[in-house]
Amino acid sequence: FDLNTEYLHRLQALRANPYFIEYQNTAIRNFVKTYDRYFHTMPSRFTFWGFDISYYFANAVAHFGIEDFKHCSPMYKPSLLETQFHFSGTNGHLQNDHLFILHYTKDFKIIVTP
């Protein structure tokens, strides 16, 4: 669910979130410009999410192969746009348990702990 951002700032809240888009980041800005050039609209959160997931897994398989990927995922940390992956699990089943900690400040900034 989505909370009213103004309330979060007034409360100086901390929030755990699996994704965060830092629009001042050069890579994000370049992605947005390229997306707008091709599609004439701003990318949605799902656009970033789809890009990150596709980029992560396609490149991991290309680098390590489909069989070795499961064993090397703790070492593979590509630069992504809105999320990060930290896999844990047992019996060959993995889940992403990475969360950003977002601190909403009274001056309407968001401080991110990766």
ABEGO torsion letter per residue (X at the ends): XBBBAAAAAAAGBBBBBABBBBAABAAAAAAAAAAAAAAGBBBBAAAAAAAAAAAAAAAAAAAAEAAAAAAAAAABBBBBAABBBBBBEBGGBBBBABBBBBBBBAAGBBBBBX
